[in-house]
């Protein structure tokens, strides 16, 4: 079915679909594998390969995520909550390696905006209405220059967490998804951090969720305290990472691990992030 340009379209479902497949008993010949991989990239569904990443070999290229056991169960559970967003994420990540960072940001924002107009995000917004909060008396960001070092502090994250992600009360607050798409690109922090990457070091601690890891992943150097925890929770909102994560994380950890983080919603610790290459150094947490 995958090899047929007509029959593979029959696998698609308007509500989003995840196919869980076992690895092939006999690895295909290189020429056949290359052709099959090209065909798989055009599947209109998400594909999970039921094996460990270390055992997947070349067959990993046929799938969007590679996992087994509890790791696969987490993917299936997360996908089932937002199948449209999960499918959109898988299809978007397939082309990540072929895009420049800017092209990746444009593609991500377009998909993100589309999902903001969808039923899954609408259901989440109804269940989590925005809260009216008084304006803060302190600036959300402070900047201090010491010689040739410019230190930028997220004041809301100056406590136990670096950043728990975007302000959920602001999600979907733009007049319409199309306006949100253009605002997101005109004020793209990810693009700025990428351009300045060789001169940017980000120091993580505590919770680093959503944009709290998507933006740091653009930096030239990421240092994480031992108490750092990392997650991509956007799928639970019927969305995908929207701060550049589908452009920044694959460049550090590959599309399969990026997909696993986003589809499963699981949290990883600093040691795992270091092993994967998401952070460059782990240091002692404050007070240790």
C-alpha positions in Angstrom: 0.0 0.0 0.0 2.8 2.4 0.8 4.5 1.8 -2.5 1.4 2.5 -4.5 0.8 6.3 -5.1 -3.0 5.5 -5.2 -3.5 3.0 -2.5 -1.4 4.8 0.2 -4.1 7.6 0.1 -6.6 5.1 1.3 -4.7 5.0 4.7 -5.7 8.6 5.5 -8.5 9.6 7.8 -10.0 13.1 8.0 -9.9 12.9 11.8 -6.2 12.0 11.9 -4.7 8.6 12.3 -1.7 6.8 13.8 -0.5 3.5 12.3 1.6 1.4 14.7 3.7 -1.1 12.6 6.2 -3.7 13.4 9.7 -3.5 11.9 10.2 -5.6 8.8 11.4 -9.2 9.4 14.0 -8.8 6.6 15.5 -5.4 5.9 14.7 -4.3 2.3 17.5 -3.9 -0.1 19.0 -0.4 -0.1 17.4 0.6 -3.4 14.0 -0.7 -2.3 14.4 0.9 1.1 15.1 4.3 -0.5 12.0 4.0 -2.7 9.9 2.9 0.2 11.2 5.8 2.4 10.3 8.3 -0.3 6.8 6.8 -0.6 6.4 6.8 3.2 7.1 10.5 3.4 3.9 11.1 1.5 1.7 9.1 3.8 -1.2 11.2 5.0 -1.1 9.5 8.4 1.4 9.3 11.3 3.4 6.2 11.6 4.9 4.7 14.8 7.5 1.9 14.5 7.1 -0.6 17.4 10.7 -1.2 18.3 13.5 0.4 20.3 15.4 3.2 18.6 18.6 1.3 19.0 17.1 -1.7 17.0 15.3 0.3 14.3 18.2 0.7 12.0 17.4 2.0 8.5 13.7 1.1 9.0 13.5 4.2 11.3 13.3 6.4 8.1 9.9 4.8 7.3 8.3 6.1 10.5 7.6 9.4 12.3 8.3 8.1 15.8 10.2 5.0 17.0 9.3 3.6 20.4 8.2 0.5 22.2 6.7 -0.6 25.5 5.6 2.2 27.8 7.2 4.8 25.5 5.0 3.7 22.7 1.9 3.5 24.9 2.5 7.2 25.9 2.6 8.1 22.2 -0.6 6.2 21.4 -2.4 7.8 24.5 -1.2 11.3 23.6 -2.1 11.0 20.0 -5.6 9.7 20.8 -6.4 12.9 22.6 -5.6 15.2 19.6 -5.3 13.0 16.5 -5.6 16.0 14.1 -2.8 17.8 15.8 -0.7 14.6 16.1 -1.0 13.9 12.4 -0.2 17.5 11.5 2.9 17.4 13.7 4.1 14.1 12.1 3.7 15.4 8.5 5.4 18.7 9.4 8.5 17.0 11.0 9.1 14.8 7.9 10.3 17.8 6.0 12.3 19.5 8.9 15.7 18.5 7.6 15.1 19.9 4.1 14.0 23.4 5.4 16.1 26.3 6.5 15.3 27.6 10.0 13.2 30.4 8.5 11.3 28.0 6.2 10.8 25.8 9.2 9.4 28.7 11.3 7.0 29.7 8.5 5.8 26.1 8.0 5.3 25.6 11.7 3.4 28.8 12.2 1.1 28.0 9.3 0.2 24.6 10.8 -0.1 26.0 14.3 -2.5 28.7 13.0 -4.6 26.1 11.2 -4.9 24.1 14.3 -6.0 27.2 16.3 -9.0 27.2 14.0 -9.7 23.6 14.6 -12.0 21.6 16.9 -9.4 20.2 19.2 -8.0 23.6 20.3 -11.6 24.9 20.5 -12.5 22.2 22.9 -9.5 22.8 25.0 -10.2 26.6 25.1 -13.8 26.0 26.2 -12.6 23.7 29.0 -9.9 26.3 30.0 -11.4 29.8 29.6 -9.0 32.7 29.8 -8.6 34.3 33.3 -8.7 38.0 33.8 -5.7 39.0 35.7 -4.5 42.5 36.9 -1.4 43.8 35.1 1.9 43.1 36.8 3.7 46.0 38.4 7.1 44.5 37.4 8.4 44.1 33.9 8.3 40.5 32.6 11.9 40.7 31.3 14.9 42.5 32.7 18.1 43.3 30.9 21.5 44.1 32.4 24.8 44.7 30.6 28.2 43.9 32.2 31.0 44.8 29.8 30.5 42.8 26.6 27.9 40.5 28.3 24.2 41.2 28.0 22.1 39.3 30.5 18.4 38.8 29.8 16.3 37.4 32.7 12.8 36.1 32.4 11.5 37.6 35.6 8.5 35.2 35.7 11.0 32.4 35.6 13.5 33.9 38.0 12.1 31.6 40.7 12.0 27.7 40.7 11.3 27.4 36.9 13.1 28.9 33.9 9.9 28.9 31.8 6.7 26.9 31.9 6.0 28.0 28.3 3.6 30.5 26.8 0.9 32.3 28.8 -2.1 30.0 28.3 -4.6 32.8 28.8 -3.2 34.5 25.6 -3.6 31.4 23.4 -6.0 32.1 20.6 -6.4 35.8 21.6 -5.5 37.2 18.2 -8.4 38.4 16.0 -8.1 35.3 13.8 -5.5 32.6 13.0 -4.2 34.4 9.9 -3.3 37.5 11.9 -1.7 35.3 14.5 0.4 33.7 11.8 1.8 37.0 10.6 2.4 38.4 14.0 4.2 35.2 15.0 6.6 35.6 12.1 7.0 39.4 12.4 8.0 39.0 16.0 9.8 35.6 15.9 12.1 35.2 18.8 13.3 31.9 17.4 14.6 33.6 14.3 16.5 36.2 16.4 18.1 33.6 18.7 19.1 31.5 15.7 20.8 34.5 14.0 22.7 35.3 17.2 23.3 31.7 18.1 27.1 31.7 18.4 26.8 34.5 21.0 23.9 33.1 23.0 24.1 30.9 26.0 20.9 29.9 27.8 20.9 28.7 31.4 18.0 26.4 32.2 16.7 25.3 35.5 13.5 23.8 36.9 10.5 23.4 34.5 11.3 24.1 30.8 8.1 23.4 28.9 7.0 24.4 25.4 8.7 27.6 24.4 10.8 27.2 27.5 12.9 24.6 25.6 12.0 25.5 22.0 13.7 28.9 22.0 16.8 27.8 24.0 17.3 25.0 21.5 18.2 27.7 18.9 21.1 28.9 21.1 24.7 28.1 20.4 25.1 26.8 23.9 22.5 25.4 26.4 23.5 24.8 30.1 21.0 23.0 32.3 20.9 22.7 36.0 20.5 19.2 37.3 16.9 19.9 38.4 15.8 20.8 34.8 12.8 19.0 33.4 11.8 19.3 29.8 8.5 18.7 28.0 6.5 19.6 24.9 2.8 19.7 26.1 1.2 21.5 23.2 -0.6 18.4 21.8 -2.8 18.3 24.9 -4.1 21.7 23.8 -4.9 20.5 20.3 -1.8 22.3 19.0 1.8 21.7 18.0 4.9 23.4 19.3 4.6 27.0 18.1 7.7 28.8 19.3 10.0 27.2 16.8 10.4 23.8 18.3 9.8 21.8 15.1 12.7 23.8 13.6 15.1 24.0 16.6 14.7 20.6 18.3 15.2 18.3 15.3 18.5 20.1 14.6 19.7 18.9 18.0 17.9 15.6 18.6 16.4 14.5 15.3 12.8 14.3 14.2 12.0 11.0 15.9 12.9 12.2 19.4 11.2 15.5 18.8 8.1 13.6 17.7 8.2 11.4 20.7 8.5 14.3 23.1 5.5 16.1 21.5 3.3 13.1 20.9 3.8 11.5 24.3 3.8 14.7 26.4 6.4 13.0 28.6 9.0 14.9 30.6 12.7 14.2 30.4 15.4 15.2 32.9 18.6 17.1 32.4 20.7 13.9 32.1 18.6 12.5 29.3 18.5 15.9 27.5 22.3 15.9 27.7 22.6 12.4 26.3 20.4 13.3 23.4 22.2 16.6 22.7 19.4 18.9 23.6 21.6 20.6 26.2 25.4 20.9 26.1 26.2 20.8 29.8 24.6 19.8 33.1 25.6 21.7 36.2 24.6 21.5 39.8 21.3 23.0 40.7 21.2 26.1 42.9 21.8 25.3 46.5 23.4 21.9 45.8 
